Amino acid sequence: QVQLVESGGGLVQAGGSLRLSCAASGRTFSSYIMAWFRQAPGKEREFVARITQRSITTDYADSVKGRFTISRDNTKNTVYLQMNGLKPEDSAVYYCAAGTTWSRDRYNSWGQGTQVTVSS
């Protein structure tokens, strides 16, 4: 288990940018695959992006590909989500997740979420 805390959410105008951070506790952070998910009101939680332990491989949902970038700094136990060209449909609570396998539906730990609101 690893404890995760997201930050960096807020209100931004369409076309703007935000950088989300997820701070993890524990010395095992570097052993986890990390991912970002989001959930808008009335909708199911959806996958956004994921990254392998040493940042060799990344994967993105089609809806954010080319606009969002996931990265991590294992020396700081932190994973990031750089969001550019934000659209109103990106508005959601964004969650950080940690897993042990390359699977979009298998994660062991979740953060509390951070709200992102994009105004039109």
C-alpha positions in Angstrom: 0.0 0.0 0.0 1.0 3.6 -0.7 -0.7 6.8 0.3 -1.4 9.3 -2.4 -2.3 13.0 -2.2 -3.2 15.0 -5.3 -2.9 18.8 -5.6 -2.8 21.5 -8.2 -6.4 21.5 -9.3 -8.4 24.7 -9.7 -10.4 26.9 -12.1 -8.9 27.7 -15.5 -10.2 29.2 -18.7 -10.6 27.0 -21.8 -7.3 26.8 -23.6 -5.3 27.2 -20.5 -3.0 24.9 -18.6 -2.8 23.2 -15.2 -0.2 21.0 -13.6 -1.4 18.4 -11.2 0.9 16.7 -8.7 0.5 13.5 -6.7 2.7 13.0 -3.7 3.2 9.4 -2.5 4.3 8.2 0.9 6.7 5.3 1.5 9.9 4.1 0.0 8.3 1.7 -2.5 6.9 4.4 -4.8 9.4 3.6 -7.5 8.1 0.1 -7.8 4.6 1.2 -8.8 3.0 1.9 -12.1 1.3 5.3 -11.7 -1.9 6.5 -13.4 -4.3 9.4 -13.5 -8.1 9.0 -13.7 -10.9 11.5 -13.7 -14.6 11.5 -12.9 -17.1 14.2 -13.9 -20.5 14.7 -12.2 -22.9 12.0 -13.3 -20.3 10.1 -15.2 -18.2 7.0 -14.6 -14.5 7.3 -13.6 -12.3 7.1 -16.7 -8.7 6.4 -17.4 -6.5 9.4 -18.4 -2.9 8.4 -18.4 -0.3 6.0 -16.9 3.4 5.6 -16.7 5.8 2.8 -15.9 8.2 2.7 -13.0 11.2 4.2 -14.8 9.2 6.4 -17.2 10.1 4.2 -20.1 6.5 3.8 -21.3 3.4 6.1 -21.1 -0.1 5.6 -22.3 -3.0 8.1 -22.7 -6.7 8.1 -23.3 -7.5 9.2 -26.9 -9.4 12.2 -25.5 -6.3 13.7 -23.9 -3.6 12.4 -26.2 -1.4 15.3 -27.5 -2.7 17.7 -24.8 -1.8 15.9 -21.5 1.6 14.7 -20.4 2.3 12.3 -17.5 5.7 12.2 -15.8 7.2 11.2 -12.5 10.2 12.0 -10.3 11.0 9.0 -8.2 13.5 11.0 -6.1 10.6 13.1 -4.9 7.9 10.3 -4.8 5.8 12.4 -7.1 3.8 11.9 -10.3 2.6 14.8 -12.4 0.0 15.5 -15.0 0.6 18.5 -17.3 -2.6 19.5 -18.9 -2.5 21.9 -21.8 -5.2 23.1 -24.2 -7.9 22.4 -21.6 -11.5 22.1 -22.7 -14.7 22.4 -20.6 -15.2 18.6 -21.1 -12.0 18.1 -19.1 -13.7 19.3 -16.0 -13.7 16.6 -13.4 -12.2 15.4 -10.2 -8.8 14.0 -11.0 -7.4 11.0 -9.1 -4.0 9.5 -8.8 -3.6 5.7 -8.6 -0.8 3.2 -8.0 -0.7 -0.3 -9.4 1.6 -3.3 -9.7 0.6 -4.5 -13.2 0.2 -2.9 -16.6 -3.6 -2.8 -16.5 -6.0 0.0 -16.7 -8.5 -1.6 -14.3 -6.2 -2.9 -11.6 -4.9 -0.3 -9.0 -4.0 -0.9 -5.4 -4.1 2.7 -4.0 -6.0 5.9 -4.8 -5.7 9.5 -3.8 -8.6 11.7 -2.6 -8.8 13.6 -5.8 -8.4 17.2 -6.9 -11.0 19.3 -8.7 -10.3 20.7 -12.1 -12.9 23.1 -13.6 -12.5 24.5 -17.1 -14.7 27.5 -17.9 -15.9 28.2 -21.5 
